[in-house]
Amino acid sequence: MFSEGIKDHNTFAQLHPVVTTAWFLLVTGVTMFSNAPWVLGLSLVLATVYRILLNGKKDLKGSIILIAGATVLVTLINGLFTHNGATVLFYIGSNRITWEAFAFGLGMSMMFSAVAQWLICFSVITTSDKMIYIFGAVLPVIGLVLSIIFRSIPLLRKRFSDIDAAQKAMGRGQSKGLIRRGRQLIKEISILTAWSLEASIDTADSMTARGYGLHGRTSFHLYRFERRDFLSISYIAALAVAVIVGCIKNASRIYYYPTIRTDISMMAEAGRILFMTAFILLLIFPVLTDLFGEYAWRKYESTI
Amino acid sequence: MEKIRIDNLTFQYPLSETLALSGITLSIQESEFVVACGKSGCGKSTLLRQMKKALVPYGEKSGEVRYEGELVEELDPRKDASEIGFVLQNPESQIVTDKVWHELAFGLESLGLPNSVIKRRVAEMASYFGINSWFRKDVASLSGGQKQMLNLASVMAMQPKVLILDEPASQLDPIAATDFLNTVYRINRDLGTTVIISEHRLEDVFPMADRVVVLDKGQVLVEGDPSFVAKDLENRKHPMYYGMPSVMRSFPKEAAEGEKLPLTIREGRLLLEKIMAGKEQDPSEKGKKENTYSHADTETDETGDTDVRRRLKKEERSVQVKELYFRYERTAEPVIRGLNLEIATGELFCLLGGNGSGKSTTLKLLAGLLKPQRGKIERRDGIISALVPQDPQALFTEITVEEEVLEGMADMGAGRQLDDGQKVERVNDLLALMEIEHLRKANPYDLSGGEQQRLAIAKVMAFEPNLLLLDEPTKGLDPFFKRTLGGILKKLTGNGTTVFMVSHDIDFCAQYADICAMFFDGDITSLGPAKSFFCGNSYYTTSANRLVRRWRNDIITCEEAREWIGGQAKPFK
């Protein structure tokens, strides 16, 4: 099961799109506005775990490349180009290279890679339908535009392959030279454009024939807000209060410059522990939901 | 009750010198099934669009069109959207959204209905049209027939009182087309929805029609029940008669004196029984009849042989295909399984078969677009092939017809360069050959389907291929364009060009092909000269053959049937 990944056939993905989207917004938001290594580290670890749970073992390699790449790149750039910080490691020319700048770079790279990992998870969970629903709920026309775009991609791809085949059958496009191939590509794109513009007249007719442009358009969807969605959103909301208060009180932040200070929180020890507990409970929500769903399914299968 | 009333309607497109519609007066009753027919460009589409406010084209208009007594241009847009449904020709480009369920809901969303109402209507429609199993699918994964059915369903979801369809089945294969048209008929019968449909495939819609309106050059030529219309056209010797269903055309008006013309094979058979009833007693006639029958039978036996290989001499062959195997993916089932095929030089070879039988794949293999995994395609030296795709638009790059043909000569390859004078001459020759000289300055996109098809052939012929590969060339063409195309293909084969086409169009192949072959499950299952090929089939044959095969099995085209029936009917009278 886990080697292939569970994709979006999982319990978390079956929740109402509002719930899953709210969860992703909250988690990526907190990650983005934090710079404390313990917050970022936790976020990064769980994002990676969840990505591998969703997409399978093959994404382990991708995750490592992403994290390692971001770490090296961001840490080096910040370390070499930022000269703030009190602890000087060495000089390049007259530029100070400081320990704090490297540390800040490391923190930022964790932040970037965690957000990237979460976005990958988000794209698995939030299929095109959900995206359309979410945007359509805000403004119906955006939902429709997205839907048209998702419709056009396979259509244009098919048309392009038809054009390409037709041109190849005329003996075009097999020539080697870069310029000739470029010219052929431009020609094929121009055919695609003309054809698609022509076809879009039909699409426009079909839209107006079905009343597009009338006042007060609604946005249809197939989602229902069920009891478990209510329970989930309540769980998330309760944790969100604790986490957001923690963030406001700087429990998720440290100072990197001029020297690293980790004691900037305006909260008492208990408050910080509460913040971290709430954050952990929030982060493990999808993993827990999915594992529980998987367990329930296995139990169901074993009883038949 | 009168649903739509058109009074003395005249319409002219801007910058056009001729009237698109002139002096049309028409009244369409509640729950009527009206078929509008006529040659391409006769004004059918223009007329249909006048009945839907949202689609009325720009132009100069006089006279009036009323829907339920209200002028169409003064209709409330909401009423226009929901009560008058309109389905267009192209299944692909009418679909707006990415999911089947969303497309079904599109019109209802426009009307601003709440989610619960939409859900209920969409559920009703999905059940009525049998689309439950693909309700949540991506529209990109549907077949052409399913797409058009979806377009119909999403219009019907708005519960229109009038349904207007502009050549809705012309882009579909015959099975999907019949299925679609039967659904339209069912809507008319079950729900009482008024239907106005324009269509070339009159075989299917004539038996459904209450009334047929024939348009010619923007005017109503004749209207009435199908039988009346066909007889009237025959009396006037009007070219539109050629567009009538072949069962009707098989009976000259003398043969059906005092009777209604048959609309289906069944009715045709019954009428023929009547005509033949007197004949059977005549011993001399009977002997003659048996004679022809047994003759036809032996022919069938010859081609009914299991060995479908042709044994052509090497110099006659253009292409030889030996034990070809092809699959699209390693794990997929082969699409082509051990295909053997020989094509002779200068013949018109038609490959017939159902959807998904591998016909188009065979064509791509012959064109060299796909490489076979096993087996060989041997071309005679000097064979240059050209492929005309199903959608001719895939070829068009220029802004005028003549430049388009000229562009076909760019990139001719080494040793075949022409100077400008030769090129111009060749463009002129090809335009003349394809009978599109009068359109030389037109934009390729402004041509009708049949003209585009011919321009596409001209364009690929420009680089002088001697093997022309055509993918469904008759798709969407009206009977007249088909006839022109048939003549052109004959001219090409006469000049020594080999033409290989895949098609669903039985009647076209019966009339023009030299060799027909039936493709099924990755291989050719029967093959022969057009006549013996269709005589040997019992189901997959022309309607003329199905009509008269009890008496004469060697008749395959409508013209032959007509001549024979005419001959039988005369002494009877």
Interface residues (C-beta under 8 A of the other chain):
Chain A: S128 D129 I132 P140 L144 S147 I148 F150 R151 P154 L155 K158 R159 D162 I163 A165 A166 Q167 K168 A169 M170 G171 R172 S175 K187 S190 I191 A194 W195 E198 A199 S200 D202 T203 D205 S206 M207 T208 A209 R210 G211 Y212 G213 L214 H215 G216 R217 T218 S219 F220 H221 L222
Chain B: K52 A54 L55 P77 R78 D80 A81 S82 G85 F86 L88 N90 E92 S93 Q94 I95 V96 T97 D98 K99 W101 H102 A105 F106 G107 L108 E109 S110 L111 G112 L113 P114 N115 I118 K119 V122 R136 D138 V139 A140 N151 S154 V155 M158 K364 A367 G368 L369 S385 A386 L387 P389 Q390 D391 Q393 A394 L395 F396 T397 G408 D411 G413 Y445 V460 F463 L469
